[in-house]
C-alpha cells in the first residue's frame, strides 16, 4: 500500500512442523511476545534466526502467523564494518 511501512512475506518452517503463513516484521519479537503471550496461542516462542528472532502464533482460525525482527543484524553489520570484513555473516 503506497506510503505504508507494513512489511509482509509468506514463509514456512524449514522442518515443516508449522504450516506456512504470513511473516510480519516487528522491532523486537521478544518484547512483542512478552506483551501478548497471555492473549495469543503461540506455536513457537521467540527463537533465534540469522539476523534476529521469530515466533509463530495461531490466528484463531488454525492458521500460523509469524513475527520476525532483524534485531541482531545491525549489531553484526557494525561488527563486520569495524573489523573491515565488509560482509555480514549469520551468527
Buried (B, 14 or more C-beta within 10 A) or exposed (E): EEEEEEEEEEBBBEEEEBEEBBBBBBEBBBEBBEEEBEEBEBBBEBEEBEBBBBBBBBEEEEEBBBBBBBBBBEEBBEEBEEEEEEEBEEE
